[in-house]
Amino acid sequence: MSVDLPFHRAWFDDDEIGEVVDTLKSGWLTTGPKAFRFEEAFAEYVGCRHAVALNSCTAGLHLAIAIQDFAAGDEVITTPMTFPATANMIVLSGLKPVFVDIEPDTLNLDAGKVEEKIGPRTRAILPVHFAGHSCDMDAIGGLARVHGLTVIEDAAHALGAGYKGRSIGGLGNLAAFSFYANKNITTGEGGMLVTDDEGQAERFRCMRLHGLSRDAWKRFGKSGFAHWQLNAPGYKYNMSDINAALGIHQLKKADRFLEIRARHAARYDAAFRGIGELETLATKDYARHALHLYIIALKLERLTVSRDEFLDAMQQSGIGVAVHYVALHLQPFYRDTFPHPAESLPVATEYSRRILSLPLYPKMQPADVERVIDTVKTLVAKYRK
């Protein structure tokens, strides 16, 4: 099976390449001046006080949970419609994930169903801004204040997203972003954890490099040699300057990339509107959509094939597709270890059977978008009951 229109292709220009070459020639490869430039630019972009560059969004979620005063067995409310990293970091921190069902129109955590899951051991809410659409943060924040809970945002999909005129990452909560290869901007591998609290930021910088009091660029920089101290056991979560060199210039293009994504998504919307066998997702009035993913849901009762058979047909036509996601409560580990019966999360269960993600990225040409549209329409016509 040959896919000639991939699900994603990154966009790099000579400025990214030149910055990486400059890094290699500088002799400074690990966390150093490029990483700090990227952090400063990112904090300004999202409107927060501090940004801490890491090797993944997963690392950001882990650190955000690790600094909390939670006890083993405490509970964190989150969505089942997410990548495993979200809940995995809860579990690996000795905590229990409690899944709440999702909204049918955005596939985001349904804020109206959160309170019924809050119990005596609930300590936090971890919303995921799914596909780049912000969650209802007023509702979630209101519940957190009433019940004394921490809010940690999984913003892996959400660079460029906004909520009521403010950027995700600038709402005052801890928020973790991803720069994985297929994200709206990429550093190959990488992430960012943002906060408005200077003490938290310093703690994250310490924890991202084993818990050492001074990271390498300070120990061996122009200020002269200084001994490090181990303040607490930490992790190896820092971002290298090679990765940050990409991020510096990718971030400058983030708005332009989003404009192209919006044009492509608008064309998809117009083309699929009125096709009875398809459902597209909505954008709420409060949200500025980052358009990380373009998702359609098949109305399987009107088709003669399953979602997976439809996926196979798309790939056989040479178009890369994906599934975001089969919900976590249906995955073997979570099904067996933290059981949430499928009927207790009916919306997430249903959409897990019938959603698929179409290519959406700035490198796509208008002709590529039209090809995807024509292929979807042809397959719908072929498999229509």
Buried (B, 14 or more C-beta within 10 A) or exposed (E): EEBEBBBBBBBBEEBBEEBBEEBEEEEBEBBBBBBBBBBEBBBEBBBBBBBBBBBBBBBBBBBBBBBBEBEEEBBBBBBBBBBBBBBBBBBBBEBBBBBBBBBBBBBBBBBEBBBEBBEEBBBBBBBBBBBBBBBBBEBBBEBBEEBEBBBBBBBBBBBBBBBEEBBBBBBBBBBBBBBBEBBBBBBBBBBBBBBBBEEBBEBBBBBBBBBBBBBBBEBBBEEEEEEBEEEEEBBEBBBBBBBBBBBBBBBBBBEEBBEBBBBBBEBBEEBBEEBEBBBBBBBBEBBBBBBBBBBBBBBBEBBEBBBEEBBBBBBEBBBBBBBBBBBBBBBEEBBEEBEBEBEEBEBBBBBBBBBBBBBBBBBBEEEBBEBBBEBBBEBBEEBEE
